[in-house]
Amino acid sequence: MSNIFEDLFIFEMANSHQGSVEHGLDIVHAMGKIARKYNIKAAVKLQYRNLDNFIHPDYVNRQDIKHVPRFMSTRLNYDQFSQIVDAIREEGMVTMVTPFDEDSVDWCMDQGIDIIKVASCSALDFPLLLKIAETHKPVILSTGGKTVADIDKIYNFMTHKSCEFAFMHCVAEYPAPMERLQLDFIDKLNRRYPHITIGYSGHEDPEDNTIPMLAVAKGAKILERHVGLPTEAITLNAYSMNPAQADKWVEASLNAKNICTLKKSDEKYISQEEIDSLHSLMRGVYLKHDVKAGEEIKREDVFFAMPCFDKQMTSGEFYDGVIASKDYKANDELHEKKKITDISLVRSVIHDAKGMLYEAGIALGNDFEVELSHHYGMQHFRQFGAIIINIINREYCKKLIIVLPGQYHPVHAHKEKEETFQLLYGDLKVTISGKDRFMEPGDIQTVLRGEKHSFTSKHGAIFEEVSTTHIKNDSYYEDEKISGLDPIERKTIMRRW
């Protein structure tokens, strides 16, 4: 892996450089001066959209659809963008582009762009992510408006595709209120994904340089701001920096690198305003042709375009095999939702389990077996069960047990096996022969042969189980509904996840 992300400053062109090549070149030259002054690794970021198919044909010339008039008025062609890309290289800076559709990814490849950036509104646009992953370019993904579960999903997708990538903490409000910046979330991202570079993309008051300093203190290795160049005819928006402000932003950030220490963080808040802001930029699913109720809808039957309306399926939600619940006409919005199946439930809990392992800093390697114990069915797994990772089973046995928040593993005993638990992460209540013990990380508890025991966790737990040899059918449950089941009915086994 390269270190292209480390200590990177990103200058994003404000308002698509007004759709002017000349103005864009002026911004590039201004940022190049700042990069040389401070001898920093800097990138100038552009935005690409193939407007011929990015916007639904019925809305191309509409003035009442958010963003469409701006996109159309600042439109540049491939050759015009190439002039700006060449100027960025001549200034000795990194080239970076945010593509919002698949055609734009092809432009990036043709121009040899160094880094591809994924905007927050596209972070769950899996058709677009797949196209980007196939480029094998370094990728930076913004996480504005995304829950921890969303980010886990993105992490797993990019990891499975063997991508070199980084995450940016971002609050997608323009400008972003100070009370919603939540810079502690940078700490959480660093803990949860210790091998991934984490950065911060800011939209706060351009005059406030305490924010980038705090972001650096929280562990941000990449910093990004919108930049522009005011003229007699151009006024910058409330979240974009002029060259003088950008200069001070870089200086403050470099000072922070010399004086900061890292702190811990907690959960993330996403405002409705942020969700609405991002949704206005998402691509919706539309029908290419008429479809009757009950017919199966495949990828070739749909296209993705903005705008995306309320309750419409987004491009990231689409999957092959959607069943139409009503008749649709060509160019209609698709209003279907994915059904919850055992497969989707399994995928959901596996993503949660992986996220807990990431945050706990526990590496599994490649040689293990995953067992989902769903005593009352997969639909009730988050209430009853556990995720058991079988690592070694010889004369001695080692397992890792993951208990999801609020999950309870029912009362049972073993006749042949003796086991000892050590809590590695989270909180755990173990009940043995009717007596409760509340464990903290590092605590050890032995369960003797024949002792009835159960366990549960309030916030989630990972504990190690070391025991004598594990023997199939050696778990005897107190509940006759469980004991009457064949083990294959209450277990799902996976070799890879």
Phi, psi and omega in degrees: 000142177277173176250034184297335182277334190295127176056045182260132173256130181246124173258109180267131180298121180289135175049042177052040180043037175060016181069021182242124177296314182301316179293320177299318178296322178298320179295316180302313181296322179296319180287328177298322177298318179293318181299319180288324180302317184258002179052050182254160170275113186233149176235145169251128187251133176250169176237129181244135172216131170275094188292348178293333177229354178292323179258133178306136185303332180286349187241006186303316184257014180283137178264352185258003178260124185305137176079332186300311179301320180294316180300316183291323184284340181252020185293134172233155177266179185300314182295323179294316176298323181298326177298318180291319178301315179299321180294321178300316179295318180297331177279359178078022181253165180282138176269136182215141181222141168260106174271137181255002178206170187294321179299324180292330175297320177298322175300316179302317181292317180297327181270356180067037180301138185287315185227138173257131180253137176254122179288157180303322182291342182254003189293340175246018177273082190294329172300320178290318179300322179298316179298317180294317181300325182290347178283337184064021175276154170299141186231136172245129183243125174277146187242021178302134178074008183255133175286169176301320179298321177299314184293323174302317181298316179296317179302312181296320179299309183292326178293315179298332180272005178058040180272149167270116188214162177224157177250144174244122168290137187204141171248111190275054170240144190230101356283162182269125179296143183302323185288354180247009184289326172051055183294342175302335182295337175300319177300316182297318178297320179295322178289319187287326181233071189297342182259007182248136176289134181245137179229186180222128176250115189257145175230022183276185179306122182298342181275348186265099181266007171289331183294309178297327177296318177294322179298318176297318179298329179280353176110012178289126179258348176235137176234139183224139173216152170286135179230153179205182183226103181291142176228184176299331183259347186240126174246131181286151177284178190286350182242007181255146183261140168277171183304321179296318178293321179297322177300312181292326177299314178296315181300314180297319181294319178294323176298319182297327180298334182272344188237355190272158167231159184266147179233171183266163184226175180233223187276173185246138177254136177238121182279159176294326178298320179294317178299314180297319180300315181289322182297330180292345180254354183284157175268134176265168179261129180233151181276136176283333184210174179296142178225136179269153176303136179093347179282151178275136182251123180255172181302322183288351181270354187230166168221159184251130181201157171267155005278163174247120186268168179302133179071002176280145176293132178272165180300324180288341180270345186292145175214149178298135176100012174300134178262125181292128180269353180204174176284139176237148173258161176304137180075003175291152171289143177269120181245072176228154178236150181291133179284145178279119179239170176300325179295315180293326177294317178300313180299321181296312182289328177295319177297320178297317181296317178299318179300320178296320178295319178301312184292327179282348181073030181260120178261133184263337190079204185241354186250087179201166178235137181254132180235122173264117177265103181246086190296331181240026178099154184297329181298334183251017187298323182292344174267316187230123176140196177189159174257120184248123179254109182274119185251310181223137174216090177238223172294336173242162185220140175229133177225158165247132179248127177249123178249119181287160179304127179080000183277146183231129176259118190297165182297131179203174178213163177237136178273326185260329190260137167250139186223153177232132179257142167229122182283125180260331188203139174087206181234147183214132171250119178253130178248119181238120180052040176086357181254132182270142170227126179265116186259148174243160181309131183100337181294149181237140178217126178261139176244117183280163176304134176085352181279125176287133183210158176210169177207156179207166180218140179281313185249359183109145184211153169230124176226153179267135174247120174247129187210177167290177184309134175281129180241130179299147179066024178257017175251118184248111186269143180292324180282120182296334177298326179279313184296336179279352181274145168293139181309327181292340180280338182244014179223141170239124184253134176230137177273329180225148176225000000 
